[in-house]
C-alpha cells in the first residue's frame, strides 16, 4: 500500500502513537466530536504494522477501530 522506507515507517509510527496518546488526554465530548480522526489514526497504524509484517499488532489496532464503531456508529 505505502512505499515507505523503514525510517519513514518509524517516523509515522511515532507520530501516530503520539497522536493517540494526546487524544487519550482529551475530554470525552471532544473525543466523540473527533472520533473519525481517531479511527483514521488507528487505521493508518494498522497499515504500517501490516507493511512491516507485524500482522498481530496491526489486527490489534484494527480491533480498536471496530470497538469504537460499535459504540459510536457513524
C-alpha positions as MATLAB code, in Angstrom:
seq = 'XXXXXXXXXXXXXXXXXXXXXXXXXXXXXXXXXXXXXXXXXXXXXXXXXXXXXXXXXXXXXXXXXXXXXXXXXX';
ca = [
       0.000    0.000    0.000;
       2.617    2.533    1.078;
       6.088    2.557   -0.375;
       7.839    3.904    2.687;
      11.363    3.284    3.847;
      11.891    1.693    7.251;
      12.942    5.085    8.601;
       9.774    6.734    7.275;
       7.628    3.975    8.756;
       9.260    4.525   12.147;
       8.635    8.266   11.961;
       4.970    7.795   11.067;
       4.543    5.125   13.737;
       5.907    7.508   16.380;
       3.705   10.360   15.151;
       0.551    8.224   15.091;
       1.268    6.840   18.557;
       1.910   10.371   19.871;
      -1.423   11.489   18.388;
      -3.201    8.582   20.082;
      -1.529    9.391   23.421;
      -2.627   13.022   23.105;
      -6.143   12.025   22.094;
      -6.451    9.915   25.242;
      -5.919   13.043   27.368;
      -8.890   14.912   25.868;
     -12.330   15.275   27.403;
     -14.895   12.695   26.261;
     -17.019   15.274   24.416;
     -14.025   16.253   22.287;
     -13.145   12.605   21.676;
     -16.645   11.946   20.395;
     -16.546   15.001   18.134;
     -13.307   13.848   16.502;
     -13.856   10.095   16.676;
     -13.468    9.611   12.940;
      -9.983   11.148   13.055;
      -9.067    8.855   15.950;
     -10.264    5.882   13.894;
      -8.212    7.006   10.887;
      -5.080    7.189   13.028;
      -5.626    3.602   14.180;
      -6.319    2.510   10.589;
      -3.051    4.062    9.428;
      -1.171    2.341   12.236;
      -2.753   -0.945   11.192;
      -1.495   -0.413    7.630;
       2.009    0.444    8.854;
       2.196   -2.690   11.009;
       0.830   -4.841    8.190;
       3.509   -3.481    5.842;
       6.181   -4.302    8.442;
       4.858   -7.864    8.677;
       3.570   -7.355   12.226;
       0.112   -8.736   11.498;
      -0.942   -9.316   15.137;
      -0.129   -5.739   16.108;
      -1.972   -4.449   13.042;
      -5.033   -6.521   13.882;
      -4.953   -5.218   17.448;
      -5.279   -1.659   16.149;
      -7.960   -2.681   13.688;
      -9.883   -4.226   16.597;
      -9.813   -0.880   18.420;
     -11.405    0.817   15.413;
     -14.083   -1.877   15.313;
     -14.833   -1.353   19.022;
     -15.182    2.393   18.515;
     -17.517    1.858   15.573;
     -19.723   -0.488   17.576;
     -20.032    2.035   20.410;
     -20.448    5.109   18.174;
     -21.683    4.010   14.723;
     -21.147    6.884   12.323;
];
